[in-house]
Amino acid sequence: SATFNNDGTKILFSMRPPTGGNRNIYEINADGSGLRQVTSGGGPDFDPLYLPDDRILFTSSRDSEMDEYNHAPAEHLYTCDADGSNLERVSFNQSDDFDPTLLPNGRIMYTRWEHFGTMNRFPLFVTNPDGTGTFHLYGPHQLNFFHPQPTPHGRIIAIQSNMVEEDAGPLAV
């Protein structure tokens, strides 16, 4: 996914370089000029978004932790400065945290994979950009929610699914 900065002049996105290796976060001007790599090492890095304080938040499995369900690399939320420095992990989960989006109040909403015995759930969580104040927001109600986005009227729209590892289904508000 790609995201624009507040004034629409720059775009953040995830890309695997033509030479191979991990996906990293890149930034480019909206006119196609000024391509630059933001993150390096570790990865893969994806789901980038601009934070109000000019930092960048993204999802990554760069810590090489294995999730508790299928023992694949676990994905967590990270922040860094605009130049990629001051990298900090801000979410901690035994499975995955992904699909982050910025809410109008400056908090981050995201999907969290929770695995309890034989049950897998994907509810929505919120946290502050520094990882404090993490709290369950909505779900699961025997449904999973992926790619949440706030609406202009203060509601949330997301893909609703009853599958594990499948972010396809009807839209839910």
N, C-alpha and C positions, 0 to 999 in steps of 0.2 A: 504494500500500500504506500501511497505518497501523501504528503501533507504540505500545505502552504503555510508560510509565516503570516503574521497578522495583517501586513499590508499587501500580501499577494505577490511579492517580488522574488521570493525564494521558495524552493521546493526541497523537502527532505524525502529520501527514498532509500530502499535497500537494494543492493546490487552485488552480484558475484562478478569479480573482475574477469575480463576475457581470458586472462592467463590462468584462471581457476582459483581455488582456495575458498575461504569462507566468504559468505555474504557480509558486507559491512554497510554502514550508513554513509550516504553521500548527500551532498547539497549542491544544487545548481540554481542559477538565476532563472526566472520564469521565461526569459528570452532565449534560453539554451546556452548561455555563456557561463563561464566561471565554475565549471565542474570541479568539486574538491571532495576528497575523502575525509569524513569526520572521524569514524572509528577505525581501529585496526587491531590486529591481534585477536585472539579469542574468536568468538562468534560461533555460529552465525548470528548476526544482528539484523533485526527487522522491526516492523511496526513503529517507525519513528514518529515523534510529534514534538512540536515546539512548545516549551513551557513559557508562562508569562514573564519569568525572570531571565529570558534568553538562553536558558539551559535546554538540553534536549533529553527527552525520555524515550526509551526504546526497549524492546524485548530481546533477550539473548540467552543462549545456553553456554556462555563463555566460561562459567565456573566448572563445567564438566561434571556436574552432579547428575546422578541418574534418578529418574522419577520412580516413585514407589509402585506404579502400576505395570508398565511394560518395559521398565529398565532402559528407557531411551533417555537421551540428554534432556534434563529438565530446563524449562524456559522460565526466566524471571525478569522483573523490571529493573532497569538501570537508568541512571542519569549521567550526563557529562556536560561539561561546558561546551560552548559553540564550536570550539576548536578540537574537541575530543578529549581534552584533559580533565582531570578531577573525576574520573570514572567512579561511580558509586552504585552498588547494588541496593535497591530500595524495597524489594519484596522478597519474602522468604516463605517458601511453600515446599512441601515434599513432592508435589507434582508441579503443574505448570500454572503460570500467571501470564496472560497474553491479551491481545486485542485492546490495548489501552486507548482511552480517548479523554480529552480534556472537557470537564464540565464547566458551565458558566461561572461557578463559584471558585474555580481554580483547583479543585480536587481532580483526581484521576479515577475514572471508572474503568474497570477491566473484568475479563472473564477469569475465574479461578477454577482450576480442576481440583476437585476434592474426591479422594478415593477412600471409601470406608468399607473394608471387607470386600464383598462382591459388588458393592454399589459405587457407581461413578456419577458424580454430579458436577455441573458447570454453572454455578450461580454467578451473579454479578457482585463485585466488591468495589469499594471506594477506598482511597488512601490520599494522604497529602503528598505533594511532589517529593518530599524528603523521606517518604515511607512511614511517617508517623500517622496515628489515627486510623489505621486500617480497620475496616468494618464491613460486615455483610450488608449488602444493599437490597438484593432481591433474588428470589428463587430458592430452591430449584422447583418446587411444586411438581415433581416428577417430570420436569422439562429442563432442557439445557438452553443457555442463552449465549450467542456468539455475536461478535462485531457490534456491540452496543453503541448507540449514538444518542445524544440529547436532542430533543426537538426545541424549536423556538418557544414553545408553550410550556416548557418544564417537564415534559414527559420523556420517556425513554423508548426508543425503537431498537429492536434487536432481531436477529435470526433465531427462531425457536426450533429446537430439535429434540428428539428423544433418543438420539444415537450418541455413541462414544466415538470420538475422533472423526466426526462428520459435521461440518458446520453448514449444513444445507437444510432448508425447511421453510415454512411460512414466516412472514414478518409478524412480530408481536409488538404491540404498543402497551 
